[in-house]
């Protein structure tokens, strides 16, 4: 399962974040089994507004609120619920 899916599942299951908001540090701590070089950039590389031209393979589903703090777009969560059959 991709890290994006694992993140969305953890948010949907209430294991991480505060509602739709998550911090970079929370993500890194939660996914200790994943290299920090990957978890450290997931949220920024997934920003909707920048289009993240340096990372064309990322699905864009976050909005930066402040340094290291991001909002997960509700559509990404709704699509993940459908994928999970819920």
C-alpha positions as CSV (number, residue, x, y, z in Angstrom):
1,X,0.0,0.0,0.0
2,X,1.3,3.4,-0.9
3,X,2.3,5.9,1.8
4,X,-0.5,8.3,0.6
5,X,-3.1,5.6,1.2
6,X,-1.6,4.7,4.6
7,X,-1.7,8.3,5.6
8,X,-5.3,8.8,4.5
9,X,-6.3,5.6,6.3
10,X,-4.6,6.8,9.5
11,X,-6.4,10.1,9.3
12,X,-9.8,8.5,8.5
13,X,-9.3,6.1,11.4
14,X,-8.5,9.0,13.8
15,X,-4.9,7.7,14.5
16,X,-3.1,10.8,13.4
17,X,-3.8,14.5,12.8
18,X,-6.5,16.8,14.2
19,X,-9.4,16.5,11.8
20,X,-8.1,17.4,8.4
21,X,-4.9,19.0,9.7
22,X,-1.6,17.2,10.2
23,X,1.9,18.4,10.8
24,X,5.1,17.2,9.1
25,X,6.4,16.0,12.5
26,X,3.3,14.0,13.3
27,X,3.7,12.3,9.9
28,X,7.4,11.5,10.5
29,X,6.7,10.1,14.0
30,X,3.7,8.0,13.0
31,X,5.5,6.4,10.0
32,X,8.7,5.5,11.8
33,X,9.0,2.4,9.5
34,X,9.4,4.7,6.4
35,X,12.6,6.6,5.6
36,X,12.4,10.2,6.9
37,X,13.6,11.4,3.5
38,X,10.3,10.2,2.2
39,X,7.9,11.1,5.0
40,X,9.6,14.5,5.4
41,X,8.6,15.6,1.9
42,X,5.2,13.8,1.3
43,X,3.0,16.7,2.5
44,X,4.9,19.5,0.7
45,X,5.3,17.5,-2.5
46,X,1.5,16.9,-2.5
47,X,0.4,20.5,-2.3
48,X,-2.5,21.4,-4.5
49,X,-1.7,25.1,-5.0
50,X,1.9,24.8,-6.1
51,X,1.4,21.9,-8.4
52,X,4.8,20.8,-7.1
53,X,6.5,20.8,-10.4
54,X,9.6,19.2,-8.9
55,X,7.5,16.1,-8.0
56,X,5.2,15.2,-11.0
57,X,4.6,11.6,-9.6
58,X,2.9,12.9,-6.4
59,X,-0.9,13.0,-6.2
60,X,-1.8,16.5,-5.0
61,X,-4.1,16.5,-2.0
62,X,-2.7,18.9,0.6
63,X,-2.9,22.6,1.3
64,X,-0.1,24.3,3.3
65,X,-1.5,26.2,6.3
66,X,1.8,27.3,7.8
67,X,5.4,26.0,8.1
68,X,5.1,22.2,8.5
69,X,1.3,22.3,8.9
70,X,-1.0,21.0,6.2
71,X,-4.7,20.4,5.5
72,X,-5.7,17.2,3.8
73,X,-8.3,18.0,1.0
74,X,-11.6,16.4,1.9
75,X,-12.0,15.0,-1.6
76,X,-8.9,12.8,-1.1
77,X,-10.5,11.4,2.1
78,X,-13.8,10.8,0.4
79,X,-12.1,9.0,-2.5
80,X,-10.2,6.9,-0.1
81,X,-13.4,5.9,1.7
82,X,-14.8,4.7,-1.6
83,X,-11.6,2.8,-2.3
84,X,-12.0,1.1,1.1
85,X,-15.6,0.2,0.3
86,X,-17.0,2.5,3.0
